[in-house]
Amino acid sequence: MASACGRLRPVLPYELLIGLRYTRAKRRNHFISFISMTSMAGIALGVMALIVVLSVMNGFQAELRSRILGVASHLEISGFNGHLDDWRDLARQVAKHPEVRGMAPFVTGQALLVQGSETKGGLIRGLLPAEEGKVAEFASHMKTGKLDDLRPGEFNIVLGADLARSLGVFTGDKVAVIAPQGVVTPAGMLPRLKQFNVVGTFQMGMFEYDAGLALVHLEDAQKLYRMGDAVSGLRVKLSDMDRAPWVLRELAKSLLGDFYLTDWTMSHASFFQAVQIEKRMMFIILTLIVAVAAFNIVSTLVMAVTDKQADIAILRTLGASPRSIMTVFMVQGSLIGVIGTLLGVVLGVLLALNVETVVPMIEQAVGMDLFPADVYYISKLPSKLNWPDVFTIGGVALLLSFLATLYPSWRAARVQPAEALRYE
């Protein structure tokens, strides 16, 4: 009995079989095939561009965030009046939190730096070189000298590279630091001035720091600003910087005393919000490319429906429902979108993962440096592939392709057999 019946073969819906046949069959009107290929290529290029651009923007965001956090801390705790007297006890309280990985005290204040006829305003930061490596990355960005050259009582200073350049000083020179706190004398209020020895320069790749920050030893800063044993605050490093807002709220509830707490998302909120808004706008703009390509499917299917009038009439005569006719052309149009989306995803992922290799090839081909290090502070184009972005882009492309099939398919379902066969 089994041999007489043979093996059972799976039966696909005839709407799917006809839709697939229309897609791969040779058409009498080759222009329809050309439009289909153009639509498929447009969707692929749009999806590829979206994936690559968002990956590069993710890379820039991660690169800039790492550079900012190379100087700024994940969390910062300071006193309301700018002074923390019992900061060692506060440090012991903060260290009890399981997500805290490092701490360092700091003193900060505004000052004028003078060398000859050059005067520049800047921010003086007093730190402990042995502790600073737990929360910042100055040591790995030193251009000249070493951070350990900041020794107490010697009044040494490390300048940002751009700040040193604007003052015209080099390692071994001296620079005068004028603090805003004045000294009362019979002649009136005089500014406090101290001469420092330049022992090094650093370059973090962020103009805000390279052109306006100077580092001195914590004890020297305390003497300069007459703070005694107090500090301006504590800088804290966490095991996961993305959890900084949650850790801040937990510390605010557990710490004893009045303190002012900030995290890196608050201190640079406007910058990261601007980057996020730019990323969203680029997504919307580039999605329009996918939309234009996807709605080329409308033209393809409208011409296909006109070309297949007789086939539609025969199917209706044989008992096919309007819904089945609609499904046939939806399969045909959706297949164009699926192939284009898959091709775009594959090409986009490959290109995003190899941007650092492709860009030098393009620079060599065109004979120019697209991203000069002295302008962008980067020597290579960063790229960070985010798989949720890939899935979102693919989903949007498929949705637009599906929507583009609705009107032509509905129009095919309304074809009347008698009218279609009248001139056949």
N, C-alpha and C positions, 0 to 999 in steps of 0.2 A: 504493500500500500504506500509505504514511504517512498519507494523507488518510482512508483507511478506518478505520484504528486510532485516529486522533485523537491529541491530545497525551496523554502519559503523566502521570497525576496521582500525587503522592506519597501513599502509603497509610500512615496512622497506625495504631498498634495499637488494636484495638477497645476494649481496657480503658481507654485514655486517652480515647477519644471518648465512651464511656459515662459515665466519671467526670466529664468536663467538662459533658456534657449534664445530669447530675444536679445539678451545681452551679448552672447558670444556668437550669434549667427551673423553671416555676412548680409548686410542690408543693401537693398537696391539703391537707397540714397546714402552715398558715402559721406555726405556732409553731416548727417546725424552721428556717424561714428566719430568724425573729427570733433564735433562739439562735446561728445561724451568723453573723449580722451582729454580735451582741453579742461573740462570740468574736473576730471579725476586729477590731472596734473596741478590745477589751481588749488584744489583742496590739500593735496600733498605738500605743495610749497607753503601754503598758509599755515598748516599745522607744524611743519618743520621750522618755519620762521618764529612762530609763537614759542615753541619749546626752546629754541636756541636763545632767543632774546630774554625770556624769563630766566633761563639758567644763568646767562651772563649777569643779569641784574641781581639774581640771588648771590652770585659770586662777588660782585661789587659790594653788596650789602654786608656779606660776611667779612670781606676784607677790610672795609671801613670800620665795622664794628670791632674787629680784633685790634685795629690800630688805635681806636678811641679807648678801648679797654686796656690797651697797653700802658696808658697814662692814667685814665680815670679808673675808679674802683667799682666793684659790683655794688657795694653799699658804702655809705659814708655817714658817720655819726659825729655830730658836733654839738657844742653848747649853744644856747640861745644868744649869749653875748659874745660868741666867738672864742670862748675859753672853756677848756675842760681841765679842772684842777685835779680831781681824783681819777685820772684816766686809766691808771693801772688796775684799779678795782673794776672799772667799767669793762676793761679788756677781759678780765677773768669771767665776768658775767656773760659777755658775748661768746667767749670760747666754749661755753657749755652747750651752745646750739649745735646739733649734729651736722648741719650743712655748712658750717664755717670751716674754711680750710686755711686761712691765714689772716693776720692783722698787722697793721703798722701805724704808729702815731705820725702825725704831721703838724707842721705849723705853716700857715699860708698868710700872705699879705701882699698888698700892692707896694710897688717901689719904682723909683726912677733909676735907671742905670746910665752912668755917664762915663764916656771915654773921650777925652779931648773936647772937641766941639760937638760930638754926637751925643744926643740924649734920647733914650727910648724908655717908654713905660713898659712894665712887665709884671708878672706874678712871681713872687719868691716862694718857693716851697722848701721848707725844712724837713729833712727826713733822716732816718737811720739807715745807712747803706746796707747793713746786715739784715735788716727787716724788710726793706723796700722790695726785695726780690720776691717776697711772698704775695704781693698784691699788684705789682707793676713789672714792666719789662724794659726798664731803662738800660739795664746792664747789657742787654743784647742789641741795643740800638745806639751804642756809643760810637761816634765817628773818631774821636780822639780822646785819649786819657781813659781813666777807669772811674767808676762810681765809688770805689773804695778809697779814692784819693780825697774824698770828703771826710776830713778828720776833725774832731772837736777842737776848738780853740785856734785853729790855723786859718780860719776864715777863707776857705777855698770855695770856689763856685764852678758849677757846670752849666753852660748856656746851651739853649737851643741853637741849632746850626744857623738858621736864618737870623736869629737875634744877634749872634756873634758876628755874622757877616755885615749886618746893618750898622753895628757899632765899630766894625773894623778891628776887632781884637782876635788874637790867636792864643793857643795854649801857651802859658807862661807870661801873658800880659796881665795887667791889673785893670780893674774896673771899679768905679765908685758906685756904691748903692746908697740911695737916699730914701730913708723911710719916712712915711707921712707923719709919724709921731714926732712932735717938736720938743725941743729943749728950751725951758724957760730961763732966760738970762736977763741981766739988767738992761740989755739992748733990745729986749723983746723976745718973741718966739723964733727960734732958729731950728731948721730941719736937722734931723739926726743923719749923719753921714758916716759910712764905714767903707774902707777899701778892701776889696776881695781879690784873691789871686785866681785867675782863670786856669783850671786844671783839666778841662775837657769840654767836649761838645757832644750833643746827641741829635739824632734826626729820626723822629717817629713817623714822618711822612704825612703829618697833619699840620697845616699852616698855623692853626690855632695854638699849637704847642711849640712848634719849632721857632716861631717868631715872637713868642710872648711868655715863655716859661724859663725860669732859672732855678737850679737846685743848689741848696747849701745843706750843711749838717744841721740836724735838729737843734743842738745846743747853740750853734751860732745864730740860728733864726730866733731862738728864744731870747738871746741877748740883744739882737737887733731890734726886736719888737717889744722888749721889756716884759716878757711873759713869765719870768721866773721858771718854775718847774711845770707850768701848765702847757698844754698843747691846744691847737685849734680843733682837733678831732682825731677820730680813728678811721682808717680805711680798711675795709673788710673784703676778703675774697671768699666766694662760695664755691661749692662743688658743682653747682649748676646755675649759671648766670641767668637763665631764663626763669628761674624761680625766685629771683630777687624781690619782686613785689610781695610775694607770699611770705618770704623770710622777714622782710621789713615789717609787715604787720604783726608777725609772731614776736619779733624782738620788741616792738613798740608796746606790746602787752606785758612782756616779762621783765623788761629792764626797770630798775628802781632809780628814779630821778627824772629830771626834765632834760630831754635831749631833742635835737632836731635830726631826723633820719631822712635820707634821700637814697635812691638807687639809680642805676645808670639809665633806666628808662625814663626817669623824671628829669635828670640833668641834661639829657640830649633828646628829649621827647620830640621837639619840633623837627629835628633832623631826620629821625627815623620815621616819623609820620609823613614827611615829605617824600622819602624814598618809597614808602608803602603806597602812597597816593600815585606816585609816578609809575610804579609797577602795575597798579590797577588800570591806569589810563592806557598804558602800553598794551595790556591784555585786551581792553575794549577796542582800541584802534586796530590791532592786528587781527582780532576776531572778525572785523569787517572784511578783511581779505578773504577769510574762509567763507564768510557769508556770500560774498560776490561769486566765488567759485561754486558754492553749494547751489545758489539759485540759478546758475547756468544749467543745472539739472532740469529746471522748469522748461527751458527752451528745448533741451534734448527730448524730454518726454512729450511736449506738445507736438513736436514734429514727428515723434514716433507714433503717437496716437493717430495723427493724420495719415501716416504711412500705412498703418495697420487697420484701417477702417473695415476692410473686407474681413480680415481675420477676426476682428471683434464681432462683426455681424454673424459670422459662422458659429463662433463660440456661443453667442446668445441664442442662436437658432437651435443649437444642440443642448440647450438647457442651462448654460452658465448664467449665474445671477449677476446683477450689477455689482454686488459686493465682490464677487470672484474676479470680475474684470478689473475692478479697482485694485485688488490685491496683486494681480499680474504686473501692472505697471509700477506699483509701489515697490515690488521686489526688484524690478529692473533699475529704478532710480536709486534705491537704497544700496544696491550692490556697487554702484559707482562711488557712492559716499564711503562705503566700508573699505573698498580697495584703496581709495585715495587717502583715507584717514590712516589705515595701517601702514601704507607706504610713507606717509609723512611722519608718523610716530617713529618708525625705524630709522629713517634718515635723520630726523631731529635728535633722537637719543645718541646716535653715533657721532653726529657733529658736535653736540653739547659735551660729550665725553672727551672729545679730541680737539677742542677749541685751541688749546695751548700749542697744538701741533699745526693746525690749519692756518692760524693767524700769521705765524712767521713765514709760511709758504706764500701767503697773499702779499705780505710786506716785501718779500724778495721778488715776487713777480711784478709788483707795481713800482718797486724801487724807492719806497718811502717808509718811514717809521710811523705807524698809525697811532701808537700810544707812547710818546716820548716820556721817559722816566722823570725828566726834570719838570714836566708839566703835570703829569698824573700821579707821580710818585709810585708808579708800578712798572715793572719791567715785562710783565706778561698779562694777558687778558684773563681774569679769573672767571671760572665757571663752576656752578654748583647745581647739579641736576636734582630737582625735587620731584619725586615720583607722584605725589598728589597733584602737582601742576600738570604732569603728563596725562594722568587719568582725566583730569578736568578738561583739558584741551581736547583730548580724544572724544570725550562725551559730548562736548559742545558741538564739535564737527559732525558727529553722527546725528545729533538732534537736528541741526540745521539741514543736513542732507535729507533726513526723514520728512521734515516739514516741507521741503521743496517738492516732494513727490505728491503731496496731497491734492493740490488743484488739478494738475494734469490727469491724475488717476481718477479723480471725481468726474472730470470731463469725459474720460474714456467710458466710464460707467453709464453715462447718459446717452451714448451713441445708440440711435434707433436702427435695428437691423434692416428694415425696409428701405430707409433712406440711404444707408451705407451701400446696399447692394444694387441700388437703382441703376447706377452707371457702370457696374462691373460687367 
